[in-house]
């Protein structure tokens, strides 16, 4: 009896593990960053709503490290059965493999996009102590005082570095890139005038911008942000190559059945239509951007093509 009971218990445990994705009662959303950031906040707001729609319990699991590589690689290796999803930004899934060949994953080869959540801009902020209120005025400050020719970066490479290089080339003065560990320290140091300017996510700059402690003089994107409509885009100001949108989206391992992907996408879009989620996204200074599966795939392919081309430029900054 004892041996039979133990055998039955082992058999039950094996079946429970094997049916994790098949029953789909328990699933996880991997966030490849620490708790508290924008990606984590979005995941925790959406998980209960999407899960309830799917009849699942969606657990948010933070797997930070190596610019998002650890969590992203973990999702790549997960079974494509609807038990594991990834919520991340385009930089992690598209740009990082171009910067770090040993990342071990590629967006188009290893993942399927199951729905976009929001778009966000990068902001170029300057210290009020420079006296500059526009990007043109900041350029004049830097030209007349090269000691102010510097900018803070949250990461080296990708769109933040691209913005810094474009500004330096247009100004015509060499500018020193000062790397920090994330966007928060960049904006804080711009406000304290430790660096003259900085490139961060718009959301990261908004509180100090609203307090008058930094000045946002330009944003990326194809059109002005609804969050900060008085600030021009780089494209308006004649800076080429900075019209690309940054975004947050959900992904699953390649091979996820189409029916499962469609079900998740519809549940996600229903959650994104709810007023409290819309309000949360607005509070993060991001812009709601729900998509169909086809639209999410197209956005991923467009972004991947943009960065593959950018990586061939001599101006592409690598760590």
C-alpha beads as a LAMMPS data file, in Angstrom:
LAMMPS data file: protein, C-alpha beads

319 atoms
318 bonds

1 atom types
1 bond types

-500.0 500.0 xlo xhi
-500.0 500.0 ylo yhi
-500.0 500.0 zlo zhi

Masses

1 110.0

Atoms # bond

1 1 1 0.000 0.000 0.000
2 1 1 2.813 2.381 0.923
3 1 1 4.679 1.745 -2.335
4 1 1 1.458 2.103 -4.322
5 1 1 0.638 5.406 -2.661
6 1 1 4.124 6.756 -3.312
7 1 1 3.992 5.652 -6.951
8 1 1 0.624 7.322 -7.335
9 1 1 1.975 10.535 -5.832
10 1 1 4.969 10.555 -8.183
11 1 1 2.690 9.857 -11.140
12 1 1 0.366 12.698 -10.131
13 1 1 3.262 15.142 -9.786
14 1 1 4.578 14.190 -13.232
15 1 1 1.147 14.685 -14.808
16 1 1 0.736 18.052 -13.057
17 1 1 4.067 19.337 -14.396
18 1 1 3.450 17.975 -17.886
19 1 1 -0.004 19.551 -18.054
20 1 1 1.118 23.031 -16.872
21 1 1 0.643 24.500 -20.340
22 1 1 -2.107 22.103 -21.458
23 1 1 -4.520 22.977 -18.641
24 1 1 -3.369 26.616 -18.814
25 1 1 -4.745 27.273 -15.317
26 1 1 -1.429 28.698 -14.194
27 1 1 0.844 30.760 -16.420
28 1 1 3.533 33.364 -15.981
29 1 1 4.429 36.725 -17.430
30 1 1 8.196 37.160 -17.325
31 1 1 9.421 40.729 -16.883
32 1 1 13.176 40.856 -17.599
33 1 1 13.702 43.832 -15.262
34 1 1 13.525 44.454 -11.511
35 1 1 10.195 45.235 -9.807
36 1 1 8.959 48.816 -9.860
37 1 1 9.830 49.875 -13.409
38 1 1 7.395 50.705 -16.189
39 1 1 7.391 47.185 -17.652
40 1 1 6.739 45.639 -14.246
41 1 1 3.939 48.089 -13.459
42 1 1 2.210 47.326 -16.756
43 1 1 2.561 43.573 -16.236
44 1 1 1.054 43.689 -12.746
45 1 1 -1.839 45.884 -13.883
46 1 1 -2.669 43.633 -16.844
47 1 1 -2.036 40.171 -15.373
48 1 1 -5.248 39.793 -13.319
49 1 1 -7.474 41.156 -16.078
50 1 1 -5.977 39.107 -18.894
51 1 1 -5.826 36.055 -16.653
52 1 1 -9.492 36.341 -15.653
53 1 1 -10.484 36.597 -19.310
54 1 1 -8.438 33.505 -20.152
55 1 1 -9.548 31.568 -17.088
56 1 1 -5.944 31.484 -15.888
57 1 1 -3.911 32.706 -12.983
58 1 1 -1.171 34.839 -14.520
59 1 1 1.832 35.260 -12.225
60 1 1 4.339 38.068 -12.847
61 1 1 7.898 36.798 -12.496
62 1 1 10.798 39.266 -12.499
63 1 1 13.975 37.869 -14.058
64 1 1 16.330 40.855 -14.286
65 1 1 19.920 40.961 -15.426
66 1 1 22.198 41.695 -18.371
67 1 1 19.962 44.382 -19.916
68 1 1 17.017 41.998 -19.965
69 1 1 18.896 39.099 -21.542
70 1 1 18.343 36.639 -18.676
71 1 1 14.564 36.873 -18.607
72 1 1 14.240 37.029 -22.380
73 1 1 16.412 33.949 -22.885
74 1 1 14.354 32.104 -20.261
75 1 1 11.168 32.708 -22.236
76 1 1 12.844 31.622 -25.468
77 1 1 13.611 28.260 -23.807
78 1 1 10.123 27.806 -22.321
79 1 1 7.573 25.409 -23.850
80 1 1 5.441 27.146 -26.528
81 1 1 2.205 26.058 -24.877
82 1 1 0.704 29.229 -23.431
83 1 1 2.308 28.776 -20.020
84 1 1 4.926 31.526 -20.437
85 1 1 4.784 35.024 -21.885
86 1 1 7.298 37.863 -21.987
87 1 1 6.497 41.550 -21.541
88 1 1 9.360 43.757 -22.595
89 1 1 10.446 46.780 -24.601
90 1 1 11.750 46.722 -28.151
91 1 1 15.292 47.507 -26.996
92 1 1 15.618 44.243 -25.087
93 1 1 14.244 41.880 -27.691
94 1 1 15.422 43.588 -30.904
95 1 1 18.437 45.787 -30.172
96 1 1 20.280 43.845 -27.457
97 1 1 21.076 40.864 -29.764
98 1 1 22.672 43.334 -32.195
99 1 1 24.761 44.814 -29.396
100 1 1 25.584 41.511 -27.695
101 1 1 25.930 38.613 -30.162
102 1 1 26.237 36.147 -27.275
103 1 1 22.747 37.085 -26.057
104 1 1 21.618 33.778 -27.555
105 1 1 18.283 34.857 -28.967
106 1 1 16.863 36.739 -31.964
107 1 1 13.462 38.407 -32.057
108 1 1 12.134 37.060 -35.349
109 1 1 13.677 33.618 -35.043
110 1 1 12.755 32.798 -31.456
111 1 1 9.542 34.662 -30.572
112 1 1 6.025 35.405 -31.705
113 1 1 4.513 38.821 -30.928
114 1 1 1.119 38.344 -29.280
115 1 1 0.151 41.972 -28.756
116 1 1 1.505 45.443 -28.265
117 1 1 0.593 47.405 -25.140
118 1 1 1.933 50.939 -25.437
119 1 1 4.396 53.172 -27.221
120 1 1 6.793 55.501 -25.516
121 1 1 9.219 58.210 -26.540
122 1 1 12.751 59.044 -25.645
123 1 1 13.257 62.547 -24.369
124 1 1 16.285 64.816 -24.645
125 1 1 16.434 66.805 -21.413
126 1 1 18.736 69.697 -20.558
127 1 1 19.666 71.286 -17.275
128 1 1 17.927 74.629 -16.626
129 1 1 21.314 75.940 -15.525
130 1 1 22.456 75.833 -19.137
131 1 1 19.917 78.573 -19.805
132 1 1 18.687 76.707 -22.879
133 1 1 14.955 76.401 -23.483
134 1 1 15.178 74.777 -26.909
135 1 1 17.483 72.309 -28.605
136 1 1 18.818 75.101 -30.822
137 1 1 19.687 77.165 -27.752
138 1 1 21.378 74.160 -26.158
139 1 1 23.464 73.764 -29.327
140 1 1 24.650 77.357 -28.971
141 1 1 25.554 76.781 -25.316
142 1 1 27.636 73.735 -26.221
143 1 1 29.383 75.451 -29.129
144 1 1 30.382 78.426 -26.982
145 1 1 31.288 76.315 -23.942
146 1 1 32.600 72.848 -24.903
147 1 1 32.860 71.851 -21.218
148 1 1 29.049 71.526 -21.310
149 1 1 29.246 69.094 -24.232
150 1 1 28.042 65.940 -22.492
151 1 1 24.937 63.811 -22.125
152 1 1 23.882 61.045 -19.772
153 1 1 22.694 57.657 -21.023
154 1 1 20.717 54.913 -19.226
155 1 1 22.310 52.219 -21.427
156 1 1 25.072 52.215 -24.001
157 1 1 23.853 51.418 -27.504
158 1 1 20.459 51.414 -29.175
159 1 1 18.193 54.428 -29.464
160 1 1 19.566 56.443 -26.501
161 1 1 23.081 56.377 -27.976
162 1 1 21.656 57.038 -31.437
163 1 1 19.983 60.214 -30.142
164 1 1 23.188 61.397 -28.475
165 1 1 25.283 60.794 -31.597
166 1 1 22.735 62.566 -33.819
167 1 1 22.660 65.628 -31.544
168 1 1 26.464 65.791 -31.375
169 1 1 26.811 65.509 -35.160
170 1 1 24.253 68.231 -35.766
171 1 1 25.802 70.564 -33.204
172 1 1 29.212 69.930 -34.718
173 1 1 31.001 69.619 -31.382
174 1 1 32.283 66.326 -29.884
175 1 1 30.041 65.372 -26.959
176 1 1 30.954 62.969 -24.191
177 1 1 28.501 60.167 -23.451
178 1 1 28.238 59.504 -19.713
179 1 1 26.687 56.071 -18.974
180 1 1 24.524 55.555 -15.885
181 1 1 22.758 52.547 -14.414
182 1 1 19.262 53.369 -15.661
183 1 1 17.208 56.420 -16.591
184 1 1 16.471 57.614 -13.053
185 1 1 20.070 58.572 -12.250
186 1 1 20.416 60.295 -15.635
187 1 1 17.486 62.651 -15.048
188 1 1 18.519 63.290 -11.446
189 1 1 22.019 64.260 -12.562
190 1 1 20.685 66.515 -15.311
191 1 1 18.511 68.260 -12.712
192 1 1 21.564 68.658 -10.464
193 1 1 23.606 69.954 -13.424
194 1 1 26.115 67.143 -13.035
195 1 1 25.637 66.555 -16.779
196 1 1 24.332 69.210 -19.135
197 1 1 21.839 66.941 -20.871
198 1 1 20.460 63.423 -20.918
199 1 1 18.599 60.910 -23.050
200 1 1 15.952 58.853 -21.249
201 1 1 12.461 57.505 -21.630
202 1 1 9.959 60.348 -21.563
203 1 1 8.205 58.753 -18.592
204 1 1 11.424 58.905 -16.585
205 1 1 11.810 62.631 -17.237
206 1 1 8.214 63.720 -16.673
207 1 1 8.159 64.278 -12.903
208 1 1 11.260 66.483 -12.918
209 1 1 10.080 68.201 -16.109
210 1 1 6.736 69.017 -14.497
211 1 1 8.586 70.303 -11.432
212 1 1 10.684 72.590 -13.642
213 1 1 13.913 70.867 -12.681
214 1 1 14.767 69.702 -16.213
215 1 1 13.730 70.976 -19.622
216 1 1 12.647 68.495 -22.273
217 1 1 13.564 70.045 -25.617
218 1 1 12.877 67.209 -28.094
219 1 1 11.334 63.730 -28.281
220 1 1 11.641 60.805 -30.664
221 1 1 8.745 59.535 -32.765
222 1 1 6.906 60.328 -35.958
223 1 1 4.611 62.908 -34.365
224 1 1 4.413 64.902 -31.155
225 1 1 3.593 63.015 -28.000
226 1 1 0.082 63.432 -26.604
227 1 1 1.709 63.415 -23.170
228 1 1 3.831 66.487 -23.833
229 1 1 2.446 68.083 -27.031
230 1 1 4.326 71.371 -26.632
231 1 1 7.680 69.685 -27.241
232 1 1 8.758 69.141 -30.870
233 1 1 10.027 65.879 -32.311
234 1 1 13.578 65.523 -33.552
235 1 1 12.100 65.023 -37.005
236 1 1 10.455 68.451 -36.833
237 1 1 13.783 69.950 -35.848
238 1 1 15.570 68.379 -38.815
239 1 1 17.343 65.503 -37.064
240 1 1 17.181 62.434 -39.339
241 1 1 16.761 58.843 -38.220
242 1 1 15.020 59.502 -34.898
243 1 1 11.389 58.998 -35.936
244 1 1 11.297 55.392 -34.715
245 1 1 8.800 54.528 -31.981
246 1 1 9.767 52.577 -28.889
247 1 1 7.171 50.183 -27.468
248 1 1 6.166 47.585 -24.904
249 1 1 4.724 44.301 -26.186
250 1 1 3.961 40.726 -25.172
251 1 1 5.810 37.791 -26.717
252 1 1 5.673 34.007 -26.510
253 1 1 8.179 31.339 -27.560
254 1 1 8.151 30.514 -31.246
255 1 1 5.806 27.661 -32.012
256 1 1 2.894 28.874 -29.881
257 1 1 -0.302 27.583 -31.549
258 1 1 -2.156 30.285 -33.472
259 1 1 -5.386 29.670 -31.593
260 1 1 -3.621 30.234 -28.249
261 1 1 -1.959 33.417 -29.547
262 1 1 -5.263 34.776 -30.851
263 1 1 -7.014 34.051 -27.567
264 1 1 -4.302 35.858 -25.598
265 1 1 -4.353 38.819 -28.011
266 1 1 -8.111 39.265 -27.683
267 1 1 -7.950 39.043 -23.891
268 1 1 -5.126 41.602 -23.843
269 1 1 -7.023 44.039 -26.066
270 1 1 -10.134 43.756 -23.913
271 1 1 -8.014 44.587 -20.860
272 1 1 -6.452 47.556 -22.661
273 1 1 -9.931 48.933 -23.391
274 1 1 -10.770 49.228 -19.685
275 1 1 -10.676 52.716 -18.236
276 1 1 -8.413 51.972 -15.269
277 1 1 -5.795 50.427 -17.559
278 1 1 -5.991 53.413 -19.915
279 1 1 -5.475 55.676 -16.919
280 1 1 -2.500 53.624 -15.685
281 1 1 -0.840 53.797 -19.096
282 1 1 -1.376 57.564 -19.215
283 1 1 0.114 57.927 -15.715
284 1 1 3.258 56.200 -17.007
285 1 1 3.534 58.874 -19.732
286 1 1 3.116 56.195 -22.362
287 1 1 0.592 55.997 -25.177
288 1 1 -1.953 53.198 -25.502
289 1 1 -1.198 51.063 -28.579
290 1 1 -3.283 47.863 -28.811
291 1 1 -2.732 45.717 -31.905
292 1 1 -3.997 42.622 -33.619
293 1 1 -1.601 39.688 -33.996
294 1 1 -0.870 40.786 -37.556
295 1 1 -0.181 44.380 -36.508
296 1 1 2.076 43.267 -33.665
297 1 1 4.049 41.058 -36.051
298 1 1 4.349 43.872 -38.571
299 1 1 5.579 46.314 -35.907
300 1 1 8.170 43.777 -34.750
301 1 1 9.401 43.176 -38.304
302 1 1 9.540 46.912 -39.062
303 1 1 11.512 47.581 -35.884
304 1 1 13.876 44.669 -36.545
305 1 1 14.520 45.909 -40.094
306 1 1 15.185 49.458 -38.833
307 1 1 17.741 48.276 -36.287
308 1 1 19.392 45.780 -38.616
309 1 1 20.050 48.678 -40.984
310 1 1 21.129 50.984 -38.144
311 1 1 23.608 48.353 -36.906
312 1 1 25.455 48.611 -40.214
313 1 1 26.086 52.332 -39.706
314 1 1 29.451 53.512 -38.348
315 1 1 27.423 55.629 -35.907
316 1 1 25.908 52.550 -34.245
317 1 1 27.281 52.551 -30.708
318 1 1 28.239 49.232 -29.133
319 1 1 29.160 48.656 -25.492

Bonds

1 1 1 2
2 1 2 3
3 1 3 4
4 1 4 5
5 1 5 6
6 1 6 7
7 1 7 8
8 1 8 9
9 1 9 10
10 1 10 11
11 1 11 12
12 1 12 13
13 1 13 14
14 1 14 15
15 1 15 16
16 1 16 17
17 1 17 18
18 1 18 19
19 1 19 20
20 1 20 21
21 1 21 22
22 1 22 23
23 1 23 24
24 1 24 25
25 1 25 26
26 1 26 27
27 1 27 28
28 1 28 29
29 1 29 30
30 1 30 31
31 1 31 32
32 1 32 33
33 1 33 34
34 1 34 35
35 1 35 36
36 1 36 37
37 1 37 38
38 1 38 39
39 1 39 40
40 1 40 41
41 1 41 42
42 1 42 43
43 1 43 44
44 1 44 45
45 1 45 46
46 1 46 47
47 1 47 48
48 1 48 49
49 1 49 50
50 1 50 51
51 1 51 52
52 1 52 53
53 1 53 54
54 1 54 55
55 1 55 56
56 1 56 57
57 1 57 58
58 1 58 59
59 1 59 60
60 1 60 61
61 1 61 62
62 1 62 63
63 1 63 64
64 1 64 65
65 1 65 66
66 1 66 67
67 1 67 68
68 1 68 69
69 1 69 70
70 1 70 71
71 1 71 72
72 1 72 73
73 1 73 74
74 1 74 75
75 1 75 76
76 1 76 77
77 1 77 78
78 1 78 79
79 1 79 80
80 1 80 81
81 1 81 82
82 1 82 83
83 1 83 84
84 1 84 85
85 1 85 86
86 1 86 87
87 1 87 88
88 1 88 89
89 1 89 90
90 1 90 91
91 1 91 92
92 1 92 93
93 1 93 94
94 1 94 95
95 1 95 96
96 1 96 97
97 1 97 98
98 1 98 99
99 1 99 100
100 1 100 101
101 1 101 102
102 1 102 103
103 1 103 104
104 1 104 105
105 1 105 106
106 1 106 107
107 1 107 108
108 1 108 109
109 1 109 110
110 1 110 111
111 1 111 112
112 1 112 113
113 1 113 114
114 1 114 115
115 1 115 116
116 1 116 117
117 1 117 118
118 1 118 119
119 1 119 120
120 1 120 121
121 1 121 122
122 1 122 123
123 1 123 124
124 1 124 125
125 1 125 126
126 1 126 127
127 1 127 128
128 1 128 129
129 1 129 130
130 1 130 131
131 1 131 132
132 1 132 133
133 1 133 134
134 1 134 135
135 1 135 136
136 1 136 137
137 1 137 138
138 1 138 139
139 1 139 140
140 1 140 141
141 1 141 142
142 1 142 143
143 1 143 144
144 1 144 145
145 1 145 146
146 1 146 147
147 1 147 148
148 1 148 149
149 1 149 150
150 1 150 151
151 1 151 152
152 1 152 153
153 1 153 154
154 1 154 155
155 1 155 156
156 1 156 157
157 1 157 158
158 1 158 159
159 1 159 160
160 1 160 161
161 1 161 162
162 1 162 163
163 1 163 164
164 1 164 165
165 1 165 166
166 1 166 167
167 1 167 168
168 1 168 169
169 1 169 170
170 1 170 171
171 1 171 172
172 1 172 173
173 1 173 174
174 1 174 175
175 1 175 176
176 1 176 177
177 1 177 178
178 1 178 179
179 1 179 180
180 1 180 181
181 1 181 182
182 1 182 183
183 1 183 184
184 1 184 185
185 1 185 186
186 1 186 187
187 1 187 188
188 1 188 189
189 1 189 190
190 1 190 191
191 1 191 192
192 1 192 193
193 1 193 194
194 1 194 195
195 1 195 196
196 1 196 197
197 1 197 198
198 1 198 199
199 1 199 200
200 1 200 201
201 1 201 202
202 1 202 203
203 1 203 204
204 1 204 205
205 1 205 206
206 1 206 207
207 1 207 208
208 1 208 209
209 1 209 210
210 1 210 211
211 1 211 212
212 1 212 213
213 1 213 214
214 1 214 215
215 1 215 216
216 1 216 217
217 1 217 218
218 1 218 219
219 1 219 220
220 1 220 221
221 1 221 222
222 1 222 223
223 1 223 224
224 1 224 225
225 1 225 226
226 1 226 227
227 1 227 228
228 1 228 229
229 1 229 230
230 1 230 231
231 1 231 232
232 1 232 233
233 1 233 234
234 1 234 235
235 1 235 236
236 1 236 237
237 1 237 238
238 1 238 239
239 1 239 240
240 1 240 241
241 1 241 242
242 1 242 243
243 1 243 244
244 1 244 245
245 1 245 246
246 1 246 247
247 1 247 248
248 1 248 249
249 1 249 250
250 1 250 251
251 1 251 252
252 1 252 253
253 1 253 254
254 1 254 255
255 1 255 256
256 1 256 257
257 1 257 258
258 1 258 259
259 1 259 260
260 1 260 261
261 1 261 262
262 1 262 263
263 1 263 264
264 1 264 265
265 1 265 266
266 1 266 267
267 1 267 268
268 1 268 269
269 1 269 270
270 1 270 271
271 1 271 272
272 1 272 273
273 1 273 274
274 1 274 275
275 1 275 276
276 1 276 277
277 1 277 278
278 1 278 279
279 1 279 280
280 1 280 281
281 1 281 282
282 1 282 283
283 1 283 284
284 1 284 285
285 1 285 286
286 1 286 287
287 1 287 288
288 1 288 289
289 1 289 290
290 1 290 291
291 1 291 292
292 1 292 293
293 1 293 294
294 1 294 295
295 1 295 296
296 1 296 297
297 1 297 298
298 1 298 299
299 1 299 300
300 1 300 301
301 1 301 302
302 1 302 303
303 1 303 304
304 1 304 305
305 1 305 306
306 1 306 307
307 1 307 308
308 1 308 309
309 1 309 310
310 1 310 311
311 1 311 312
312 1 312 313
313 1 313 314
314 1 314 315
315 1 315 316
316 1 316 317
317 1 317 318
318 1 318 319
